[in-house]
Amino acid sequence: QAAKSARTVVIAGVPDGLLHDDVMTDILMIHFQMSKNNGGDVEEVMYPTMKKGVAYVTFEDQEVVESVLKKDEHRLKDRRLPRSYPLKVTRYCENVSSFILYLVVLP
């Protein structure tokens, strides 16, 4: 079994405060399970986190991480959202706090 951190991606640009946290968690899980988003089986979605607009998605298989990272653009779309939102998907690293500076998503 691959280390959990190796199966986790950091998602920035999650629209904050629009929907209840558990609804947003569900929308994120659906997005990252869809094959059109290069997704796969999701083990866990951590949202909300200490950083506003940031979520952590852990996949069951490390290969899905590589696939998700290869997708040019992730846009979060759901009928419960007023519009689609661009997401920045990056590899999780142990020292996430110093890495967070790179996760700024322009509107």
C-alpha positions in Angstrom: 0.0 0.0 0.0 1.4 3.4 -1.1 1.9 6.0 1.6 -1.2 8.1 2.0 0.6 11.3 1.2 1.7 9.8 -2.2 -2.0 9.2 -3.0 -3.1 12.7 -2.0 -3.5 15.9 -4.1 -4.0 19.5 -2.9 -6.9 21.3 -4.5 -6.9 25.1 -4.4 -9.7 27.4 -5.6 -12.6 25.6 -4.0 -15.4 28.2 -3.8 -15.7 29.1 -0.2 -19.0 29.8 1.7 -21.4 29.1 -1.2 -22.6 25.7 0.0 -22.6 23.7 3.2 -19.2 22.0 3.7 -20.5 18.5 3.4 -22.2 19.4 0.1 -18.9 20.8 -1.2 -17.1 17.7 -0.1 -19.6 15.6 -2.0 -19.2 17.8 -5.2 -15.4 17.4 -5.0 -15.6 13.7 -4.5 -17.8 13.4 -7.6 -15.5 15.6 -9.7 -12.4 13.5 -8.9 -14.1 10.2 -9.4 -15.2 11.1 -12.9 -13.2 9.5 -15.8 -13.6 12.7 -17.9 -11.5 14.5 -15.1 -8.9 11.7 -15.3 -10.2 10.7 -11.8 -10.7 7.4 -10.1 -11.7 5.9 -6.7 -11.5 8.5 -4.0 -10.6 7.2 -0.5 -11.2 10.5 1.3 -11.9 14.2 0.8 -10.7 16.6 3.5 -12.7 19.8 3.4 -12.7 22.3 4.9 -9.1 22.6 5.9 -7.0 25.2 7.8 -6.5 27.1 4.5 -9.6 28.8 3.0 -10.6 27.3 -0.4 -8.2 24.4 -0.1 -9.1 20.7 0.0 -7.1 17.5 0.1 -8.2 14.5 -2.0 -6.8 11.1 -1.3 -7.2 8.4 -4.0 -7.2 4.7 -3.5 -4.6 4.2 -6.2 -1.4 6.3 -6.6 -1.7 6.0 -10.4 -4.9 8.2 -10.3 -2.8 11.0 -8.8 -0.6 11.0 -11.8 -3.6 10.9 -14.1 -5.3 13.8 -12.3 -2.2 15.9 -12.4 -1.8 15.4 -16.1 -5.2 17.0 -16.9 -4.7 20.5 -18.2 -7.6 22.2 -16.5 -10.0 21.1 -13.8 -13.2 23.1 -13.6 -15.6 22.3 -10.8 -19.1 22.2 -12.2 -22.3 21.2 -10.4 -25.9 22.2 -10.7 -25.7 23.4 -7.1 -23.0 25.9 -8.0 -23.8 29.3 -9.7 -21.0 28.8 -12.3 -17.9 26.6 -12.9 -14.8 27.2 -10.9 -11.2 26.6 -12.0 -9.3 24.4 -9.6 -5.5 24.2 -9.1 -4.5 20.6 -8.5 -1.0 20.0 -7.2 0.9 17.1 -5.6 0.7 16.9 -1.8 4.0 17.3 -0.1 4.7 16.9 3.6 5.6 20.6 4.0 2.4 22.0 2.7 2.5 25.3 4.5 5.5 26.6 2.6 4.0 25.2 -0.6 0.7 27.0 -0.2 2.1 30.2 -1.7 2.1 28.4 -5.1 -1.6 27.6 -4.8 -3.0 31.0 -5.5 -5.7 30.7 -8.1 -6.5 33.8 -10.2 -10.2 34.5 -10.7 
